[in-house]
Amino acid sequence: MHLMQPAWRRAHPMAVVVVAFGTLAVIDVVAFVLGVEPGGLNAHVFVLLPAYSLFRWGAGREAGVGLAVMLAAYALNIVVISSEVAGVGEAIAALAFLLLPAALGASVRWHQYVSIASGFVKNAHGGIEITLTGCISIQLKS
């Protein structure tokens, strides 16, 4: 048994995105049906971390499905709280604000991939040379 279990957002980012954005959508629909104002954009800031986590630790298919869930919840939110959105420009800015953590997560993932892949370089003798930040060099013959 491990003393420290991985965070849900890291181990199961797709499930966290579905729960977070699904909860957001349910709250918006209930508020719309009851005729009350939902929490608004300020109350929805909690969904930024799951968006980052999905694109940082999720698989490619999970990221695609998660993006569809995120965009569906966003569209529903814009329709329901249209009284808070001043116009198309503000709706686009809200979308950019929502997608920024996703883009950041994807860029961190890509940076990690590139840094790992750049450590494996074919040397002139046909072997693989593994260099760790210039301090240690290990050569493997194939």
N, C-alpha and C positions, 0 to 999 in steps of 0.2 A: 504494500500500500504506500502510495506517495504521500508525503506530508503536504506538498503544495500541489493542488490540482490546477490545471490550466484554466484560465478564465473562459467562460462560455463564449465570449465574443471572439476569442482566439481559436478555441477548439471547434466551435460550431457557429461560424459567423453568419451562415445563411439562416439558421434558425433564429438567431438574435435579430437579424434584419426583418424577418417575417413577423416576429412577435412585436418588435418596436413599431414598424410601420403599419402592421395590422391593428395594433392598439390605437395608433393615431387615426386610422381610417374609421374604426368603430366609434371613437369619441366624436369625430366630426359628423358622422351619420346620425348618431343619437342627438347631438346638439342641433342638427338641422331639423330632425323630425320633431323635437320638442320646441323648436322655435327660439332657442337661446343661443347666445354667442359662444362659440367654442373658445378654448384658451388662446387661440391666435398664434402667430408665428413665434412670439417670445416663449411660449410654453412648449414649443416643439423643438427646441434646441437640443434635447436629449437624443435625437436621432442622428446627430453628426458623428458620434463615436462608432455606432454600428456601421455606418456607411464607410468610414475609414477602415474598420476591421474587415469588412467583407472584401474590399479590394486589396488589402494587405495580406490576409491569410487565407482567403477563400480560393477555391479552384476556379478555373475559367468559366465553366458552365454555371457554377454558383453565382459568380459575379454577374453573368448575363441575366439570370433569373432574378437575382436580387435587384439589379438595376430596373428591371420591369416592375417589380413590386414597389420600389422607391418612386418611380415615375407615376405609377397609378395612384399611390397615396398622395403624391404632390398635386396631381391634377384634381383629385377629389377635394383636397384641402383648398386649392385656389378657388374652386367652384363654391364650396361651402362658406369660406370666409372672404368672399369677394368684396364685402364692405370694407375690409382692412386693406385690400390691395388697391393702390391708387391708379394703376394702369398697367399696360402691357410691359412697360419698362421695369416696373417694380416686380412684376411676376417673373420676368427674365432674370432680374437680379436675385430673386429668391431661389430660382432654379440653380443659378451659378453658385450661390452660397451653399446649397445642398450638395452639389456635385464637387465642390472644392475638396472636402475631406476624402472623397472617393478617388479623386485624381492624385491627392497626396499619398494615399495608401498604395495606389498603383505605382507611383514613382518610387516610393521606398522599396517596394517589392522588386521593381526592375533594377534599382541600384544594388540591392543585395545580390540579385541574380548575376549582374554584370561583374561585381567584385569577386564572386565565387568563381565564375567562369574565366575571368582573367588570370586566376591563379594557375590554371592548367594551360601550359604552353608547350607545343611540340618543339623539342630541341633538334639540333642538326643531326643527331645520331639516330633519330627515329623513336627515341624514348619520350616519355612525358616528364617535363620539369615542373615541379610545383614550387612556386616562390611565394613566400608569405611576407608581404610588405618589405621586400628587399633584404631582410635579415637572415632568413634561412632558405636554403635551396636544396631540394631533394630531387635526385634524378632516378627515374625508374626506367629500366631497359625492357623493351617488349620483345 
